[in-house]
Amino acid sequence: MQHYNITGMSCAACQARVEKAVSAVPGVASCAVSLLTNSMGVEGDASPAAVVKAVEDAGYGASLQGAADAAPSAGEDALADRETPVLKRRLLASLCLLAPLMYGSMGHMMWGWPLPQFFDGNHVAMGLAQMLLAAVILLVNRKFFVSGAKSVLHGAPNMDTLVAMGSGVSFAWSVWVLFAMTRAVTDGDGAAVMAYMDSFYFESAAMIVTLITVGKLLEARSKGKTTDALRALMKLAPETAVLLRGGVEVEVPVGQVRAGDVFVVKPGERIPVDGVVTDGASAVNEAALTGESVPVDKAAGDAVSAATINQSGYLRCEATRVGEDTTLAQIIRMVSDAAATKAPIAKVADRVSGVFVPVVVAIAAATFAVWLLLGQGVGYALARGVSVLVISCPCALGLATPVAIMVGSGVGAKNGVLFKTSASLEALGKTSVVALDKTGTITRGEPEVTALAPADGVSETELLTLAASLEAKSEHPLAKAVLRAAEARGVAPAEVADFSALPGNGLTAAQNGHTLRGGSVSYIAAQTALPDAMRSRAEALAEQGNTPLLFTRDGELLGVIAVADTLKDDSPRAIRELQAMGVRVVMLTGDNERTARAVGERAGVDEVISGVLPDGKEAVVRALQKQGAVAMVGDGINDAPALTRADVGVAIGAGTDVALDAADVVLVNSRLSDVPAAVRLSRATLRNIHQNLFWAFFYNAVCIPLAAGAFTRFGLTLDPMAGAAAMSLSSFCVVTNALRLNWFDLRDARRDKPRKRQNNKKEETMSKITLDVEGMMCEHCESRVKKALEAVEGVASATADRESKTAVVETNGKVDAEALKAAVEAQDYKVLGVRA
C-alpha cells in the first residue's frame, strides 16, 4: 500500500470526492481516504504521478509519503497538530470583532444599551458599522469561502460550501437592506427605517463563521487526541545509539546504525534498534511493545527490540533490524495502515456523504420558496433557508467511523494487540467460532515432565537419573523434557556407552555392564513383561493426554515418566471468557483422538478436531465457516493457509516478528487471554461506531426539519446563529465519544455478553459417521485414512485414530456408506463396520 498526504479536505464530502477521483485512476485496486489524519492509502500498480494528478484535478493537494515519512520521528511530525494554532488565531480575531458587532446589533437594539453619541439616531451609520465589522470577520474566516468556491467549481460542494452560502447570503441580504434603508431615510419614512433595521443579518453572518470556527477548533483538538497512542509509540524511538567502533564507544544518530553494528545499552537507557545480545545480562522492560509490565530477563543470544528499556545490567548487542524494519516501526506502520483503511460499516456513511451537500442546498432552496409561497416575508424565509444550510453537518458522518478506528487501534497497540486493517477490527467482534491451534496456542509448545511413577523399591531420583543418562544423547523433544526435569532437581546424567535409537520409539545403551532401555509402552512391552499395575498406570496417564515413557535396567522395570505439552496458565480462563461472549471454541490438533480429547477437556473447549495435519487446517476452517464467521488463532508458522482462509486470522505469540502476512490481527505476546481481549476491544469499537453513526444520522434527521421550520406550530424554531452553534457541537460530540475508548479496559470480562447468533440451517444438518478401521499403525496411516475420507463428496471433515481403530466423518448431507468404505479400503486398510 502506498500512502499519500492529502490537503484541502474539510468534511466527509471532500473525502468522498477524493476517493471517487482516485478510484477512477487505471491501476488503482482500492483507495481509502482518512479525514482524521488527512492521508490516503492506495493499493494497485498505478503510478504516484497519476494518483497525485487525480487528486489535484479534484481540487485538492496530494504528495507521496516517502521513506522519511515512515520513520518514527518524521511520522510524529506528520501527526503534529498544525491546525489548532491557526484556528486559535482566527477565533481570537473573530471574537474581538464580534463583541462590538453583537453589542450594537443585539445589545442596543434589544436591551437599549448605550452607544457613542455619533450613532445616536444615525441608523445608516449603525448599519455601515455592522457591515464593516461583519465584512472583516468574514475576511478573517475567508477559508470557508475559498474552499467552498473551489469545491463548487470542481462539481463537489462540501461543508465549507454550506457555511459560505449561509453566511454569504445573510451578508448579501443585509447589504441590500442597508441600501434600501438609505432610500427610506432620504424619503423620511421612519417606520420603514425601523423595519429595515430589524431585517439586518450582519450579526448572523459573522456569528455563523465564528461559531463554526469554534466547532472546528474543538474538533481539531479532539482529533489530535485520537492519535495520542500513535504519537506515544513514535516518541519511544531513541534518537541516538552508542556504537562500539574499534573498542571505543561512539554516539551516533539512530539513522546511521546498520545491521551488523555492535551497540551498547547502559541501565536506564532505551534500546535503539532490534538486535541480539552478545554479552551481558539484564532485565528489559518491554511494556512499550507488549503491554506487559513485568521485565523480561535477557542474556547472550536473546533478542531485544527497539524502544524497550534496559533496567539493570550493561548489554552489548549486535543490530539485526534497523530503520523501517524494527519491531517498533512495524507496529507504528500497522496502526497507521489500520487508520488508512476503511471499515465496511463506514460505507453507508460514505454513500450519504457523497450526496449530502447537494441535497441540503436543495432543501434550503425549497424551504425558502415554500415560506415565500406561504406568505412570509423575504427576511423570514431567508432565515429559515440559511438555518438549514448552517445546521447540516456532513462532518459528523465522515468522522463517525475513522475516529473510533484510530482510537481502538491505538488502545490495542498499547496492549500488544495489533489490527492490520479497519475491516479486521470490525470483523473480529462478529466472529461466532474461534478455532485454536493446540500446540503453542493453547499449550506451551514445549513438552514437560508431568509425573514420575517409580516401581516398587525404586526412588524417583534413581528413576530420573537412569532416564536422564539414557536420554542425554537423544535429540527428541521428549528427551529434552526429561533432561530439563533432571536439571531442575539437581540430577546429573551418568555416562553411557553403545547408545542407539531403535525403530518403534525406543532407546538403548550400556552403563557399567547393565543394559538400559527406554521408550513407549509398546516398545518396552515387547522387551519385558509389564506388571498389570504399571500398565494400568501408563494407560491412565495416556488417557490424561500424557505420553508415558517406560525405563528398564537389565529387563527390570524401574518406572514410568509422563511427558506432556502442558496448558498455558491462562488458556482455560481465556477459553471460558470466549464462551461467555457467546463464541464457540474449537481446538485443532494433529494428536490422536485420545490425547486430543484429554487436552480439550482440561482446556474446556467446545469441540476437539484431532488428527489434523498442517495442510488440513484450511479444510477444517472452511467446514467451520458453515456455522458462522470463524477466527483462526495460530502461531503463524505453519498456519498460513488456515489464517488466510478464516474470516479473521490471528497470529499469537509473534514476539518481535510482527510482520506476519497471513494474519489480520497480530498478538505480540504468547498469551491466549489476548484473544478474548481483542474480541472485547473489537466489540467496544464497533459499539462506539454505532453510537457515532446513530448520533450523526439522528442529528441531521431532526435538526434539518427543525431549522426549516417544520415544527413552528409547536413553537419550535432555530435561527441561523443557533443552527451554527448546533453544527459546531455535532462533530465535537462524535469525536469526544470516540475518545472514551481510551479508558476502555480490554481485559475486564465483567461486562461480557454473548452476541445474538443467527440460526444456521446447515449446522443443524451436520451428522457424524464412525468407521471401524483395521490396519492403522502410525500417524502416517491416520493421515492417509483422513485424506481419503475427506475426498469423498459430502464429507466436511474427518479424523482417524489408530488407538481406537476408528475414523469419524462429519458430513453436511447424505453420504453413501459404501463410498466411505471404498475410499478407506483403496488405501489398503480394512473397514470392519460403518455406523451412524
N, C-alpha and C positions, 0 to 999 in steps of 0.2 A: 504494500500500500504506500502511495506517495502522499505526503502531507503538504498542504498549502496554507499560507496565511491569507485571510480574506479581510478586506477593509471596505467600509461604507455601508455595512448592514445595520439596520436599526430595528427590525422586527421579523416575525415569522414569515411575512410575505416576501421580504428580501431573501431569506433563507430558501424559500421555495423557488424563487426566481433563479437563484444561483444554481441550485440542484438541477432544475429543468434545463438550464443552458448547458451545463457541463455534461449531463447525461446524454445530450444530443450529439456530443463530440464522437466521431468514429473512433472505436478502440477503447472507449470507456465501458468497463463491465459494470461498475457500480460507483455511486458517489454519495457521500454523506457530509452534510454541512452542519457545523455546530455554531449556533448563535451564541452559545455560552462562552466559548473560547475563541470565537471569530476564526475558526480554522475549518479545513475541509480535507477529507480523506478520499482518495481516488484509487480504484483498482482497475487494472487493464493495461494495455500497451500503448495508449495514446501518449503523444509527446507532450512534455510540460508546456511547450510554447503554445500548442493548440488549446490546452486547458486554460492557460492564462488569458489567451485571446478571447475565449468564450466568456470568461468571467468579465473581462473588460468591456466586451460588446454588450453585456447585460447591464452595464452601468456601475460596476464595482471594481475594486482593485484586487489583484492576486499576486502572490510571489511564492516560489517553491521553497519549502524549508530544506536547507542543506544539512550536511553532516554536522556543521557547527551548531545548528539549531537543536540537534538531538542531544548534544552534551548537556549534562545536568545544569551547569551554570548558565548556558545560553537558554535552556528551556525555562529556567527560573526567570530570566529576564523577559522571555516571551510572555510569561504569565503575569508580569508586573502590571499593577493596576494604574494605567496611564489616563483612564477615563475620568476617575473620580476627581483629581485635582482640577481638570478643565471644567467639569460641571460645577465644582465649588465656586470657581471664579465667576462663571456665568450666573449662578444663582445669587451670589452676593451682589453683583452689579444690578441684577433684575430687582432684587428686594429693595435696594437703595432707591431705585427709580419708582418702584411700585408703591412705596409708602406714601409719597406726596400725591400720586395719582389717585389712590384709594381715599386719601383724606379729602381731596377736592371733590371727587365724583360721588362718594358714598357718605363720608362724614358730614360734609357741608350740606349736601342736598337732602339727606335723610334725617340728620340729627341737628342741623343748624350750627355745626362747628364753625368758628370764625375763620375768615380768610383775610389776606392782606387787602388794604383799602383799594388798591389798584383794581381788584376783581369785583369790588362792590357794585353790583348791578350790571357789570360788563359781561354778559353771558358769552359773547363771541370770544372774548379774551380767555374765559374759563375753558371754552371748547378748544381753542387753539393750544392752550397749555396742556390739556389732556391729550390732544393729538400728538404733540411733540414728545411728551413723556412716553406714550404708548409706542410711538414710532421708534424711539431709541431702544426700548425694551425688545421690540421685535427685531431690531438690528442686532442687538446682543445675542439673541437666540436665532439668528439667521440660518443656522444649520438645518432647522426644520424645513425652511423654505427651499434651501438649496437642494437638500436630499429629496424633498417631496417633488420638486420640479424635475429633477433628473429621473426619478423613478417613473413619472408620468411620460416623459419623453421616450423612455425605453419600453413603454407599454406595460409597466409593472408597478402600479401605485402601491405605496406601503403606508405604515403607520404615520410617518412624517407627512405624508400627503394629507391624511385626515386632520392632523394638527394644523398644518399650514392652511388648509382650506377653512377650518373652523375659525382660527384667529384672523386670517386674512379677510374672510368675508365680513366678520364682525368689524374689523378696522375700516374696510372699504365702505360698508353701510354707514358707519359713524361719520366718515369724511363727507359722504353725500348729505347726511343730516346737518352737518355743520354748515355747509354751503346753503342749504335750504333755510336754515335758521338765520343766516346773514341776510337773506332776502326778506324774511319776516321782520327782522329788526329794522331794515330800511323802510318797510311798509308800516312800521309802528304797530304791528299785530302782537301784543303782549301775550295773549293766550296761546298763539301758535308758537311763540318763542319758548314758553314753558313746556309745551308739549314736545317740542324738538329736544329740549334739554333732557327730558325723561327717556328719549329714544337713543341716547348715546350708548355705545357698547365698547368705548375705548378701554374701559377698565376690564371688561370681559376678555377682549383680545389680548391684553397684557397679562391678565391673570391666568389665562389658558396656558400660554407658553411657560410662564413661571411655575405653575403647579406641575406641568408635565416635566419640567426640569427637576423639580423636587423629587418626583417619582423616578426619573432616570438616575438621580444621584443615589437614592435609596436602593434602587435595583442594582446599580454598579457596585455599591459597597457589599451588598448581599451576594452578588455573583462572584465577587472576589473571594468571599469566604468559602464558596463551594469548592474552590481549588486549593484550599489550605493544605489538605492532605498531600496533594501532589507537590506543592511547593515545599512542604516539610521534608518530603523524600529528597527533593533536589538539593535542599540545604545540607543534607547529610554528607554529600560528597566533599571530601577534603580537597583543598586547593593545591596542596603541596605534598611531596613524598620525599623521604630520606633514602637515597640510594647509596649502596656501597660500591665505590669505584676505586680500585687499587688499594683497598683496605681503608679508604677514607670515606667518612660519611658526608654526602653532598645533598643539600636540599634543592629540589628542582620542582617546577610546576608539574602537577599530576599529568598534564597532557603530554609531557615528554617521556613518561615511563613507557617502556616497550616490553613485550612478552620476553621472558628470559632474564630481565634485570633482577638483581637482588636488592631488596629494600629491607629496612629495619623499622620496627614499630616499638616505641617505648610505652611503659604503663601510662594509661590515661589518654593515649592518642588513638585517633581513628585510623583504621587500615585503609590505605589509599586506593588499592586495586585488588582484584581477586588474585589469589596466589596459593602456594603450598608452603607450609612451614618446613624449613630446612634445619633450623637449630633453635633451641629454646622451648619453653613450655609456659602456658599462661591460661587464664580463664578469659574468654571472649564473650562480650555481651552482644548477642545477635538480635535483640528486640526490635531494632530498626527494620529488619527484613522479615522476621518471622513472627513478631508479636510475643515471643517467649521471653519472659523477664529473667529466667534463670540462666546464668552464664554457662557457656559450654567450654569444657577443658580442651585445650589444643596442645599438641606435641608434634614432634617431627613426623612429616608425612601427612598431616591433616590439612584439609583445605580451609582457607579463610576467605571472607568476602569483603568487598569494599564497603565502607561506611559503618562497619561493626567496630566496637570499641575494645581495645586491649586493656584489660583491667588490672593485671598484676605483673606478669613477667615480661622479659625482654625477648622479642621474637625476631628472627631473621627469616625472611621468606623469599621465594622466587615467584615473580609475576607470571601468571598464566593467561589472564584475560584483562585487557585494558580498554579504556575508552568506551565505545558503544557496546562492547561485549561483556562488560562486568554485570554481575547479578543486579546491582542497583540500577544500572542503565536499562536493563531488560525489564525490570519491574516498572520503572517510570514509563517506558515505551508501551507496556501492556495497558497501564492505566490510561495513558493518552489515547491509545488506539480504541479502547472501550468507549471513551468520550467522543471519539471521531466517528464511530459507527452509529447506526440508527436502530433503535429497538422497534420491533414490529408494531407495538402498541402506539408508536408515535405517528403511524401512517394516517390514522383518522384525522388527527390534528393537522397534519401536513396538507391533506386534501382540502380541509376547511380553510386553512390559511391562504391557500393559493387563490381562492376566490373571495376572500373575506372583504378586502378593501373595496373592490368594485361594488359588491353587494351593499356595503354600508353607505357608500356615496349615493347609490340608487335609492336606498331607504330614506336618506336625509333629503334628497330632492323631492321624493314622493311626500314626505312629511310636510315640507314647505308648501308644496302645491295643495295638499289636502286642507291645511289650515286656512290658506287663502280662499279656497272654494267654500269653506265653512263660514266665511265672513269675517275672519280675524284680520287684524292689521298686518302690514308687512313686517313690522318690528317683532310682533308676537310669533308669527310664522317663522321668521328668520331665527329667533332664539331657539325654537324647537328643532329646527334643522341643524343649527350649529351644535346644540346639545347632543344630538345623535352622532355627529361627526367626532366630537372630542371624547365621548364616553366609551366608544367602541375600542376594544383592546385586543388586537391580534397577538401582542407580545406574550400575554399570559398563556395563550395556546402554544406558542412556539417554545416557551421556556418550561412548560409543564413536565416534559419528559427528560430533556438533557440535564437540567439541574439535579434531578433525583438520581440519574445515572451517574453523574460526576461525583456526587457526594457518596453514593453507595459504593462505587468503585474505590474511592479513596478510603472509606472505612474498611473495606475488605483488604486493601493493600496494607494498611496498618496492622492488620491481624493475620497476615500471611495467607490471605485468600485472594487470588488474582483472577479477575474475569477478563478474558481476551476481547470480548465484544459485548455490546449492549444486549444483543439477542440472547447470549448465554446467561447474562444476569437476569433477564426476564424469564427465560425458559426453565432454569434450574428450579425455581419455586413452583413450577407447574408439573413437575415430574410426579408420577404415581408409583413408579417402580425404580428402585436403586439396585443395580447389580454390582456386587462386590467381589473382586478377585480375592481369593483366600490368602495366598502367600504374599506377605509384605504389606497387605492392606488390613485384613482382619488379624492376621498373625504377625509375629515379628520377622518372619522370613529367615530365621536362623534357628536350627534345632537346639534344644536344651535338654539336659537330663532332668526328668521329672520324678523318677522313683528309682530306688535301689532295693532289690529283694534278694538278699543273700540266702543261700541254702543253709540248712541246719549245721551249726558248728563253724560257719564261715562269717567273719566280720565284714561290715561294709567297707572298711579300709582295705582289707585283703582282696575283696572282690574288685574294688575300684583300682587297686594297684595292678592287678593282673590285667584288667581290661585296658588300662592306660598303656601298659607295656606292649600289649598286642596291637592297639590302635595307633601307637605313636608313629608308625611308618606308613599308615594309610592316609590317602588324600580324600577319603569320603567325608561328606559333611557330617554324617553321624559320628564318625571317628573324632572329628574336631570338637563335637559337643561333649564327648566323653573326656577328652583331654582338658577342656575348659573346666569341667566339673572337678577333675582331679587337681588341677592347679588351684581352684578356689578352696579346696580342702587341704591344700598343702601336701598332696600326694605326688611323689616323683615317680615317673615310669622307670622300670628297670630295662637293661639292655636285653634284646632278644636276638636270636640268630635264625637263619633259614626261613625268613618271613616270606609269605606268599599270599596273594589274594586269590581265592578259589572261586570258580563259577558257582552260582547259587547263593550269592550273598554270604560268603564265609571267609574267614581269615585263619591262618595257622602259622605257628612259629615255634621255635625251640628255646627253652630257657633252663639252664643248669640241668640238662638231661631230661627235662619234662616237656611234654608236648602240650602246647596251648592252642585252644580253638575258640572262636567266637563267631557269632552270626545270627541269622534268623532262626525261628523255631523249626522250620522245615529242614534247614541245613544241620542243626545240632541234633534233631531227632533222628536224622539218618546216620549220625556218628555214634550216638549213645542212647540208652534208654532214659526217657524223661519220667520222673515221678508224676503221678496224677495231680498232686497239689501244685507242683511247679508249672505244669502245663496249663492248669486252670488259671493260675495267677497270670501267666503270659497272655492267655486269651482274654482275661478281664482287662488287662492293660490295653490290649489291642482294641477292645470294644470302646474304650475311652478315648480312642484316637491316638494312642501311643504306638511307637514301633518298638517291640520288645527285642532286646539283644541278649542272647544267652552265651555264657562263657564256661568252658570246661578246662580241667587240667588232668592230663592222662586219663581222659574219659570220664572223670568225675565232675558232675555239675556243681559249679560254685555259686551260681545265682543268675538273676535277671536284672538288666539295667534298661529302664524305659526311657526312650528319647522321643521328643515331640517338638513340633513347631508350635510354641505356646502363643496364646492370645495376647495381643497388646492390652495393657491395663485398661485403656478407655474404650475398647471395642464393644463390650456388652452394653455399656451406658450409651454409646453413640447409636447403636442399633435400636435400643429402646426409645431414644429420642426421635429417631426417624419414624418408628412405628407410631409414636404418639402424635406425630404430624400427619398421620394417615398414609404414610409411604410404605409400600410392601418391599421388604428387603430379601434379596435372593443372593445366595453365595455360589460362586462358580469355582470349581477346583478340578484338578486332574487326578486327585486321590480316588481310591476305590470307595465304593458306597459306604462301607462300614466306617472307615476313618472320617470321611466327609460328614457323615451323619453325626458322629460324636463331636466333631468340631462345631458343626452347625448348632447342635443342641446347647453346647456351652456358650456359644456366642448369642444365641437367641434369635436366629434368623427365621424368616417365614418359610423359606424353601431352600433346599440344597440341590444343586445340579452337579453331580460328580462325573468323573471320567472325561472332563472337558480338556482337551489339549489346546495349546495356544492358538492354533489355526482354526479351532472350532468355536471360539468365544464369539466371533462375529455372528455365526449362525444362531447361537443361543440368544444373543441380543435381539436379532431380527425376529425370533419367535416371541420374545417377551414384549416386543413393541405392539403385539396384537392385544395386549392387556392395557396399554396406555403409554404415555411418554416415559422413556427409560433414560436414566442417568447411569453410565458405566463408570465405575471407580476402579482404577488400576495403577500400577506403579510406572506406567509409561514405557516400559522396556520392551515387553513382547505383547502389549495390549493395543497397539496402534490400530489394527483393523476394527476391533470392538469399540474403541474410543471414538473412532470416526463414524461407525455405524450408528451409535447411540444418539438420541436426541441431544444429550449433553454429555461430553466426555470430560471426566475429572481425573487429573493426574495427581496422585497423592505421594507425599514424601519426595518431591522434586529436589529439595535441598537447594543447591546453588545452580542446578541445571533447570532454570525456569522456562527456557525456550523450547517447550515440547510442542511440536507442530500438530500432533494428533489431538491434543486436548483443547477443550473450550475453556475449562477452568483449571487453574494450577494451584494446588495446596502446597505451600513451601515446606511445611512441617510434615512429619510422618505420623500425624495423629488422625485417627478415624473420626474423632469428635469434631474435626474441622468440616466434615461433610454436612452434618445437621446444622452447623453454624452457617455454612454457605447457603444452605436451603433457607434458613431463617432470614438471612440478610436479603436474599433474593425476594422472598415474600414481603418483607418490610418495604423494600424499594418499590416493588410493584404496587403495594398498597398506597404508598406515598404518591406514585404516579397517578393512580386512580383518583385520589383526593384532589390532586392538582388539576387534572382534566375536568373533573366534575365542577370545581370552582370556576375554571376558565369558561366552560360552556354555560354554566348557570349564571355567571356574572353577565355575560353578553345577552343571554336569552331573557333576562329580567330587566337589565338596565337600558337596553336599546328601546324597547316599548315604553319604558318609563320616561326616558328622555324625549321620545317622540310625542308624549302627551296622551298616551293611550289610557292613562288612569286619572285624567283630570276630573272626571265626575266623582272620584273618591277624594279629591283634594290633593292628589299626589303629582307633583311636577318637579322637574330638575332644570335649573338654569345652567347656562354654559359653564360657569365657574364651578358649580357643584359637580357637573359632569367631568370636568378636567381633574378635580380632586379624586373622584372615584376611579378614573382611569389610572392615575398615578399610583394609587394604592393596590390595584389589582395585581400587577406584576410583582410588586413588593411582597404581597401575601403569598404568592406562589413560590417565590424563591425562599422566603422565610420558612415556609412549611417544609421545603426540601432540606433545609439546614437542620431540622430536627433529627434527621438521620445520624448526624454526628454524635448524638447521645444514645444511639441505639446499641444495646449490648447483645451482640450476636451469639453469645454463649449462654444467655439466660433462657432456660427452657420452660419457665413457669407459665408463660402465656401461649405456649404452642397449642395450636388447634388443627385438627385434620381438615384438609380441603375436601369439598364435596366431589365425590367421584361420579363419573357418568357410567351407567351400566354398559357393559361391553358384551354384546351377544356372542362374539367369537370366543370370549373367555369361558362362557357358560358351556360351550360345546366341546371344550378340550377334554380328552379322555386318555387313560393310560392302558397300555397292554404290556403284559410281562411274558417274556420268553425264557424257558429253561434251556440253557446252552451248555453243552459239554465240550471240553477241549481247550478252554482258555487257560493259559499257563502264566502269562505275564502282561505287563501294561501294553505291549505291542499288540497282543491278542485283543485286549479290550478296545484299543483304538480301531483295529480292523473291523470288529463287530459293530462298533458305534457308527463308523463312517458308512458301512454297508446299509445299516438300517436308516440312517438319515438321508440316504439317496433314494429311498422309496417314496413315491408321491403320496403326499398327505401327512408325512411324518414331520412334526415341528422340531422335535429334539429326541435324542436317545442317549442312554447311559448303559454301560456294561460293567459288571463286577465279577471278577474271576473267583473271589472268595465265596460268594453266594451262588455262583454259577447261573446268574440271571442277567437278562438285558431288559430294561424298562423303556418303552417307547411312548412318547407323548404325541397324540395326534389331534388335528383340528377338524377332523371329519371322518368319513368311513374309510378304513384301510383294510385291504384283504389280508387276512392272517397268513394265507399261503404265500403271498408276495413277501411278507416279512421272513417267513421260514426259508423261502428260496434264496433271499438275499444273504442270510447268515450261512446257509449251507454252501453257497457259492464260494465262500471264503474258507471252506474245508472245516467248518465246525458243525457239530450235530445238535439239532433242535429237538429236545425231548418232549416239549409241550408248549402250547400257547394259551394264555388265559387272560381274560379281561380284568 
